[in-house]
Amino acid sequence: MRKRKSTIQYPPPFLNFPVIERQEYYVSRKQVDTIEFYALSDGFKRVYTEKDALMGYGKQKILDPRNVSFLNLFINGVLQPKTCYLIEEGKITFLTDDIPAKGAPIVLQMFKF
């Protein structure tokens, strides 16, 4: 079996591609801490505290929002607008007329960079 020599040139000679120098970027890794708070709605409460945390998820805290980078509140898996709740250290207060249905999971995610 005879090897053939390729006659194809890359890039083809009729295309003039600009030569781009390769630049290297270094990204420093930052420490990100994620803290969660889990609770179930009882269908009546408008204010939830750390005492309402679900058991079995370790020690859960509601941190002061001034000490976290950002936070998200989910009710029944749906991200809530910031105008619907107030977070204070150790407490979540719902500001809407309606409250979460009984048994709806309440999940507060807090991120610290």
Beta strands, then each sheet from edge to edge (+ up, - down):
strand 1: 33-40
strand 2: 47-49
strand 3: 70-75
strand 4: 78-79
strand 5: 85-88
strand 6: 91-94
strand 7: 105-112
sheet 1: 1+ 7- 3+ 4-
sheet 2: 2+ 6- 5+
end
